[in-house]
Amino acid sequence: MHLKSYLPLATLFALALGTAAQAEDPGLWKVYNDSLKSAKYVDLTHTITPDIPVWAGFGGPTFAPATAGVATEGYVAKGDAFTYEKHGFEATNYILRTDQLGTQLDPPAHWAPEYPAIDELPATYTLRPLVVINMEPQVEKDFGYALKVSDIEAFEAEYGRIPEGSVVMVRSGWSKGWPDKEFAARAPFPGVSLDALKFLHLERHILFHGHEPLDTDATPTLEGEYWLMHNGFAQAEGVANLDKVPPVGALVAIGFPKFGGGLGGYARYIAICPPDWKYGVSVGEVAEAPLPKSDKPLAFDEKLGMRVRK
């Protein structure tokens, strides 16, 4: 007979409770397993390449195979490129002439040195409710259209009040022309008006807003960006794939390098959408660990100036 047959009822009840307590996920693991694990993940980030659009005043990035800065006896000579065949690994030398490149997170110190730099932004920026306001229909009629307060009010009439502390991304469709440099230079481009920025920050108290073009507005003085930075607000630029995110109900995960005194950030934004959303992938739908092996190994392409699979 099983040992439990001889135990008093109260002991059996205590054992059952203990097993249930052990089985319950501790802390936020329950949130992950109940919600985030089955969510749909959508990348809102452009890939940085040597040929992406960037303001001419900065100049574009350059990629090259990493070379030894110093000689190591019996291993590598100074100036030698690291190779898989000789050293077992390779690395890349990135020359990034600006931190205003690709998909970005601008800290206010970009314009106003008395406010935080990229490394001084709080860790609480990591995860926020995501709101996506669609103004593609307006941009189709007027490419230089700038989001208005009336657009925000119309959005709220349909979807409800924008949550305090949320991130508001403005969908214009501009990123569909990426990475065509001629398209990116087209002006005026879709923007966000100063009145709309003031409404979002001063009336709705959002964390920050984001947009698809590489600037906030097409005014001669960049009045919207100037106001944001000189009032202690950050912003996202160069955001992609907003047409694949629901207007409300998603979260946004925010990651960026922590450069000391940095005035811009090469950011990675990931939208975390409800499990029944039509776009994105869920945990378990793609290989993660181990990652999949390709039959086309990476190799540096001199013409493209970067590693590609051949």
C-alpha positions as CSV (number, residue, x, y, z in Angstrom):
1,M,0.0,0.0,0.0
2,H,1.2,3.5,-0.8
3,L,2.7,5.5,2.1
4,K,0.1,8.3,1.7
5,S,-2.7,5.8,2.7
6,Y,-1.3,5.8,6.2
7,L,-1.0,9.7,6.6
8,P,-3.7,11.6,8.4
9,L,-6.1,13.7,6.3
10,A,-4.7,17.0,7.6
11,T,-1.2,16.0,6.6
12,L,-2.4,15.0,3.1
13,F,-4.1,18.4,2.8
14,A,-0.9,20.2,3.9
15,L,1.1,18.3,1.3
16,A,-1.4,19.2,-1.4
17,L,-1.2,22.9,-0.5
18,G,2.6,22.7,-0.6
19,T,2.6,21.1,-4.0
20,A,0.3,23.8,-5.3
21,A,2.4,26.5,-3.9
22,Q,5.6,25.1,-5.4
23,A,3.8,24.7,-8.8
24,E,2.8,28.4,-9.0
25,D,5.2,30.6,-10.9
26,P,7.0,33.0,-8.6
27,G,6.8,36.8,-9.0
28,L,6.5,38.0,-12.6
29,W,7.2,34.6,-14.1
30,K,3.5,34.0,-13.9
31,V,2.9,37.2,-16.0
32,Y,5.4,35.9,-18.6
33,N,3.9,32.4,-18.8
34,D,0.3,33.5,-18.7
35,S,0.7,36.4,-21.2
36,L,4.0,37.3,-22.6
37,K,5.1,33.8,-23.7
38,S,2.1,33.5,-26.1
39,A,2.2,37.1,-27.2
40,K,3.1,38.1,-30.8
41,Y,6.4,39.9,-31.2
42,V,6.9,42.5,-34.0
43,D,10.3,44.2,-34.6
44,L,9.9,47.9,-35.2
45,T,13.6,48.4,-36.0
46,H,15.5,49.1,-39.2
47,T,18.7,47.1,-39.8
48,I,21.9,49.3,-39.7
49,T,23.9,48.9,-42.9
50,P,26.6,51.0,-44.6
51,D,24.1,52.3,-47.1
52,I,21.2,53.5,-44.9
53,P,19.8,57.0,-45.2
54,V,21.5,59.5,-42.9
55,W,21.8,63.3,-42.8
56,A,24.6,64.3,-45.1
57,G,26.1,66.5,-42.4
58,F,27.0,63.4,-40.4
59,G,28.0,61.0,-43.1
60,G,27.2,57.3,-43.3
61,P,28.7,54.3,-41.4
62,T,31.5,52.1,-42.6
63,F,31.9,48.4,-41.8
64,A,35.1,46.5,-42.2
65,P,36.7,43.2,-40.8
66,A,38.2,43.8,-37.4
67,T,42.0,43.9,-37.4
68,A,44.5,43.4,-34.5
69,G,45.4,46.7,-32.8
70,V,48.5,45.1,-31.2
71,A,50.6,42.1,-32.0
72,T,50.2,39.0,-29.9
73,E,53.2,36.6,-30.2
74,G,52.4,33.4,-31.9
75,Y,48.8,34.4,-32.5
76,V,48.3,37.6,-34.6
77,A,50.4,40.4,-36.1
78,K,49.4,44.0,-35.7
79,G,47.0,45.0,-38.5
80,D,46.1,41.4,-39.5
81,A,42.4,40.8,-40.0
82,F,40.9,38.1,-37.8
83,T,39.6,35.1,-39.8
84,Y,37.7,31.9,-39.0
85,E,40.4,29.9,-40.7
86,K,43.4,31.3,-38.9
87,H,42.0,32.5,-35.5
88,G,38.7,30.6,-35.2
89,F,36.6,33.8,-35.0
90,E,35.9,37.0,-36.8
91,A,34.8,40.5,-35.7
92,T,33.7,43.7,-37.3
93,N,35.1,47.2,-37.1
94,Y,32.2,49.7,-37.2
95,I,32.9,53.3,-37.9
96,L,29.7,55.1,-36.9
97,R,30.1,58.8,-37.6
98,T,27.0,59.8,-35.6
99,D,24.7,58.4,-32.9
100,Q,21.8,59.8,-35.0
101,L,21.5,56.7,-37.2
102,G,18.7,54.4,-38.2
103,T,16.1,53.6,-35.6
104,Q,16.9,55.8,-32.7
105,L,16.1,57.0,-29.2
106,D,17.0,60.6,-28.7
107,P,17.6,61.7,-25.1
108,P,17.0,65.4,-24.4
109,A,20.7,66.1,-24.1
110,H,20.8,65.8,-27.9
111,W,19.7,69.4,-27.9
112,A,19.8,70.5,-24.3
113,P,23.0,69.6,-22.3
114,E,21.4,70.3,-19.0
115,Y,19.1,67.3,-19.5
116,P,19.9,63.5,-19.4
117,A,22.2,61.8,-21.9
118,I,21.4,58.3,-23.2
119,D,23.2,56.6,-20.3
120,E,21.2,58.7,-17.8
121,L,17.8,57.5,-18.9
122,P,16.1,55.5,-16.1
123,A,15.7,51.7,-16.4
124,T,11.9,52.2,-16.2
125,Y,12.0,53.1,-19.9
126,T,12.3,49.3,-20.6
127,L,8.6,48.3,-21.1
128,R,5.5,50.5,-21.7
129,P,2.0,50.5,-23.1
130,L,2.1,51.2,-26.8
131,V,-0.3,53.4,-28.7
132,V,-0.2,53.7,-32.5
133,I,-1.9,56.6,-34.2
134,N,-2.5,56.0,-37.9
135,M,-2.3,59.1,-40.1
136,E,-1.4,57.2,-43.4
137,P,-4.7,58.3,-45.0
138,Q,-3.8,62.0,-44.4
139,V,-0.2,61.5,-45.7
140,E,-1.5,59.8,-48.9
141,K,-3.3,63.1,-49.7
142,D,-0.5,65.4,-48.4
143,F,3.0,63.9,-48.0
144,G,4.1,66.7,-45.7
145,Y,1.1,66.3,-43.3
146,A,1.8,66.8,-39.6
147,L,-0.2,65.1,-36.9
148,K,-2.7,67.5,-35.3
149,V,-4.4,67.6,-31.9
150,S,-7.7,66.9,-33.8
151,D,-6.2,63.6,-35.0
152,I,-5.4,62.6,-31.4
153,E,-8.9,63.5,-30.3
154,A,-10.4,61.5,-33.1
155,F,-8.2,58.5,-32.1
156,E,-9.3,58.8,-28.5
157,A,-13.0,59.0,-29.5
158,E,-12.6,55.6,-31.2
159,Y,-10.1,53.8,-28.9
160,G,-10.2,55.6,-25.5
161,R,-7.9,57.9,-23.6
162,I,-4.2,57.5,-24.2
163,P,-2.7,56.1,-21.0
164,E,-0.3,58.2,-18.9
165,G,3.3,57.0,-19.2
166,S,2.7,55.2,-22.5
167,V,4.7,55.4,-25.7
168,V,2.8,56.9,-28.7
169,M,4.1,56.0,-32.1
170,V,2.8,58.0,-35.1
171,R,2.2,55.8,-38.2
172,S,2.7,57.6,-41.4
173,G,3.8,54.9,-43.8
174,W,7.1,56.8,-44.4
175,S,9.2,53.8,-43.5
176,K,7.9,51.8,-46.4
177,G,10.3,53.9,-48.6
178,W,13.3,52.8,-46.5
179,P,16.2,52.6,-47.4
180,D,15.9,54.6,-50.6
181,K,18.0,57.7,-50.0
182,E,16.2,59.8,-52.6
183,F,12.9,59.0,-50.9
184,A,14.3,59.7,-47.5
185,A,15.5,63.2,-48.7
186,R,12.0,64.1,-49.9
187,A,10.7,67.2,-48.2
188,P,8.5,68.2,-46.5
189,F,8.0,64.8,-44.9
190,P,5.3,63.5,-42.6
191,G,5.7,65.1,-39.1
192,V,4.2,65.7,-35.8
193,S,3.0,69.3,-35.0
194,L,4.2,71.2,-32.0
195,D,0.6,71.5,-30.7
196,A,0.2,67.7,-31.0
197,L,3.5,67.2,-29.0
198,K,2.4,69.6,-26.3
199,F,-1.0,67.9,-26.1
200,L,0.6,64.4,-25.8
201,H,3.1,65.5,-23.1
202,L,1.3,68.1,-21.1
203,E,-2.3,66.8,-21.3
204,R,-1.8,63.0,-21.6
205,H,1.6,62.9,-19.9
206,I,3.1,60.2,-22.2
207,L,6.6,58.9,-21.7
208,F,7.7,59.8,-25.3
209,H,6.4,59.7,-28.8
210,G,7.9,58.1,-31.9
211,H,7.7,58.6,-35.7
212,E,8.9,57.0,-38.9
213,P,11.0,59.8,-40.5
214,L,14.4,60.8,-39.2
215,D,13.2,64.1,-37.9
216,T,10.2,65.2,-35.8
217,D,8.9,67.9,-38.1
218,A,9.7,69.7,-41.4
219,T,9.7,73.2,-40.0
220,P,12.8,75.4,-40.7
221,T,13.8,75.4,-37.0
222,L,12.7,71.8,-36.2
223,E,10.4,73.5,-33.6
224,G,8.9,70.3,-32.3
225,E,12.2,68.6,-31.6
226,Y,13.6,71.8,-30.1
227,W,10.6,72.0,-27.7
228,L,10.8,68.4,-26.7
229,M,14.6,68.4,-25.9
230,H,14.5,71.7,-24.1
231,N,11.7,70.5,-21.9
232,G,13.3,67.2,-20.9
233,F,11.5,64.8,-23.2
234,A,13.0,62.0,-25.3
235,Q,11.7,60.7,-28.6
236,A,12.0,57.8,-31.0
237,E,12.9,58.2,-34.7
238,G,13.2,56.0,-37.7
239,V,10.6,53.5,-36.4
240,A,9.4,50.7,-38.8
241,N,6.5,48.2,-39.2
242,L,3.9,50.3,-37.4
243,D,1.3,49.0,-39.9
244,K,1.8,45.5,-38.2
245,V,0.9,46.7,-34.7
246,P,-2.6,47.2,-33.2
247,P,-3.6,50.8,-32.3
248,V,-4.1,49.8,-28.6
249,G,-3.4,46.8,-26.4
250,A,0.2,46.1,-27.2
251,L,3.4,46.9,-25.2
252,V,6.7,48.1,-26.5
253,A,10.1,46.8,-25.3
254,I,12.9,49.4,-25.5
255,G,16.6,48.6,-25.8
256,F,19.6,50.8,-26.6
257,P,23.4,50.9,-26.0
258,K,24.5,52.8,-22.9
259,F,27.1,55.1,-24.2
260,G,28.5,57.4,-21.6
261,G,27.4,60.9,-22.3
262,G,25.7,59.7,-25.5
263,L,23.5,62.1,-27.3
264,G,21.6,59.5,-29.3
265,G,20.9,55.8,-29.2
266,Y,20.8,53.0,-31.8
267,A,17.6,51.7,-30.5
268,R,15.7,48.3,-30.8
269,Y,11.9,48.6,-30.4
270,I,9.9,45.4,-30.2
271,A,6.1,45.5,-30.1
272,I,4.5,42.8,-27.8
273,C,1.1,42.2,-29.2
274,P,-1.9,40.1,-28.0
275,P,-1.7,36.4,-28.8
276,D,-4.5,36.6,-31.3
277,W,-2.9,39.4,-33.3
278,K,-2.4,38.6,-37.0
279,Y,1.3,39.7,-37.2
280,G,4.5,38.7,-35.4
281,V,5.8,35.5,-33.9
282,S,5.4,33.8,-30.5
283,V,7.9,32.1,-28.3
284,G,8.3,28.5,-29.6
285,E,7.4,29.3,-33.2
286,V,11.0,30.0,-34.2
287,A,14.2,28.3,-33.2
288,E,16.0,30.2,-30.4
289,A,18.3,27.9,-28.5
290,P,20.1,26.5,-30.3
291,L,19.7,29.1,-33.1
292,P,19.3,27.6,-36.6
293,K,22.3,26.8,-38.7
294,S,22.4,28.3,-42.2
295,D,23.8,26.5,-45.3
296,K,25.0,30.0,-46.4
297,P,27.8,31.2,-44.1
298,L,28.5,34.9,-43.6
299,A,31.2,36.4,-45.7
300,F,32.4,40.0,-46.1
301,D,31.3,41.5,-49.3
302,E,33.7,44.3,-50.4
303,K,31.1,45.8,-52.8
304,L,28.4,46.0,-50.2
305,G,30.8,46.8,-47.4
306,M,29.3,44.3,-44.9
307,R,28.9,40.6,-44.2
308,V,26.2,38.8,-46.0
309,R,25.2,35.2,-46.5
310,K,26.4,33.8,-49.8
